[in-house]
Each structure stands twice: as C-alpha cells, then as structure tokens.
Amino acid sequence: MLKRKISDQLMEWKERKNKPALLIKGARQVGKTFIVREFGKANYKNFIEINFEKQPSLRKAFEGDLDARTVILNLSAMGLGPFEEGGTLIFFDEIQSCPQARTAIKFLVEDGRFDYIESGSLLGINYKEVSSYPVGSEEQLNMYPLDFEEFLWAKGMTPDVIDELRKAYSEVRQVNPFLHEQMMKAYREYLVVGGMPSVVRAFVENDDLSETMRVQKNILISYRDDISKYAGKDKILVKKMFDMIPEQLNKKNKRFILADLEKGATAKKYENASMWLTEAGIAYNCFNAVAMEPDLTFNEKQNLYKLYMLDTGLLCAHGKQRIQPFLLSGDIEVNEGGITENAVAAAMAKKDIPLHYYNKKGRSELDFLFVEDGGLSIIEVKSGKDHKRHASLDRAPEDAQSGLNRRIVLSRYNVERGADGIIYYPLYMAMFL
C-alpha cells in the first residue's frame, strides 16, 4: 500500500472531540476513496461506505426529512450498518451526486453519535445544487497526487535519506554529490511517472514504462469523459482548453493564449471553461500579479494566467510528442522547460500555496511569487545549464514594493548560496517549500 501524508491528518482529525465532518476534495483518481476506506477499516469498529454514483438508489434516504434520526433510519432500512455509537465512521463518497446528503451533514454532525467523512471530485462544479451548506459542521481537506517525497517512499527510500535532504535545504548547504545525482535521477522518473497512485503503483511494481503510460492514458480518457458528462453546454470549450495545455506550456513564456484556441476567442467566452478545469482539480491557475508586494491576491489579474496540469506524468502523456525518453536521459530542457515548471507549480499547489507569476513587459518575468513569513519570496525555475543567468531575478529588489524574503533558483544543480543572496536549490527540493 502506498504511504500517504494525508493519513496523519486523518488520525489527527479522528482524535479531536466534537469534531466536524471532514470533506476531502480532489481530482478523480488521486486516491481519496482508497485512503478513507483503509483508514476507516483500520481505526473504527464499523465502517460504512456509501458511494452515491455506484449506488444511486441510496440517494432516496435523503429525499425526505433530513434530521439525523430519519436519515440513519432510512440507511439502516436499506441494509446498511450496524450503526454503533462512538465506534462508527460513515463515509459519503462522490457526495456531489447527492446534494441533499451534503445539506444533511449539519444535522448528522449535531446528532454527535457517529463520525463522518465526505469525498467528491466535482464539488465545485455542482455547488448550485446544494440547498444549504453545513457551515460550521464541515472541515475541508484537499488531496493531491503523490508529491516527490511520497514517490520516494513508494520507491523504498529510507527516512534518513530524506531527513538529510531536508537538513541541507534548511541549512543551505550542499548535498553529497552522489546522493544529489541519485535524487536527480529519481526526480526525472517522477517527472515522467507523476504522482497518480495507480500510475505510481504500476511503475513501482512492474518497472515498465509502457504499462505506466497505459494507465496514464486511461486516466486522461476518464477526465475527458467527465468533461462530456458534467461540463454541460461548455463541454466543447473545456475540451479545447484541456487539450491545449501541453502546447501552451511548450511556449517560452507559458502564458495561456486564448487566441490559439480559435480566432476571436475572449476571456469572457472561456471563463467558465477555465473555471471548470480548476474546480475539477484537473488544472491549476497561476495568475499574473501586477505588483510585487505580499498581498498577491489583491494584485492579481485574472484574465492573464498560466494553466498547469495537476500532474507532470499526465502532462507528459497528454502531449503529442513522446518526451519521456528525453526526460529520463537527463534532457529536462525539453518542452521549453514546461515540464519542470509544471512540476514546481504542482509542488506548490500540494502545499496549498496560491500560484502567481510576475510579468512587467519589456523588463521582468518571474515564474512564481509566494508569501512566506509575512514577506514576498520569488522562485525562478531553470531547466537548462545557464541557471545563474537571471536578469529579472537580479532586478527584483528594484521592482518590489517592500523588502523581499527569499530569491530562489530551482535547477538541476546542487545547493548553493550566491554572493548576491540568491539561493540555488535542486529541483527536487521544491518538496520542502
């Protein structure tokens, strides 16, 4: 079984008294159902799983009164149980398919007899169907594909190795050269394989790239099927955007240009399509920040953005060119560095760090801005051998509205602190941001 960091968060939630229901959000096939099922069976006397897509008849339990007694009685009459007070976890899976169950959560939690976990992949898409949200009775937790550290666990990496890397990151000192080379090799594998659990499992168990890519293609097909099923009148536009992501990231500046989709395309026309992809967790928006100051959200320009895939393995499989052999052999510059930049964006998203970039036409272009310790930090991603050429990063202190925290370059090279204060980290250390 793949070890996931979210397991510790689930245990912390379980140990709390008077806790709310836990809503786990994330794209399809990131492992939500599996991890909750394993957690429930291992930590509760009774685990009751209700999948509203697999068992649509169970939605009838929520068609009448939504008080806890009525709902539990209805579920029991449908053959579910036993419902034992203090020792039962009830798992509502694919809850977006039963909006009334989401509304009922407030009354079920207030009842206090059982613990509840909800899960869904398209919750942001179906929000209009929920008549009343369980405000105060629900806590949300995002789940993503495996990060690089979890990928290393899957490959059998021991904790002491990762601890050594973490120390090198925090102390800004070089990693043992041999270890650094091994980590870069593993990182290139991660770029190709990605972090979708079924894909990682196929790679680790079979060490077969063709089987790995087959699983990735099946996931991409399922995402396209979801678009057809759930995107309604916007499904053609959503598919256009989804299919264009690899090509847009193949450009030098990576910004998503709507005119490349069709002549006369406007931000207003494609606004819902872009939102659909991000709400479904399939893609991440990285908005342009018009000023270099800590309040990035206030200064973002939402009609200018980059669109990253949730997973680099899926990005590689989604593109028209077979770039996997190039990446594995060390050519991470392929695709204009779009794969490595996407990997850093995904690493930041997994830390729930909002994504922003900076572009001052004719003067500066910076890959990522983010806030840490109350100040603004900058990341430049360098896939090539010229990692110390960064004119925009050098000028950043002049453009900043207030003092900068850290200026970071992520590249293929070892840790180094430059005389100008810029910190150079290897790409794999994005997992420690």
Summary of the structure (lengths in Angstrom):
residues: 433
radius of gyration: 22.8
end to end distance: 26.3
largest distance: 71.3
contacts: 1388
relative contact order: 0.10
helix: 48%
strand: 18%
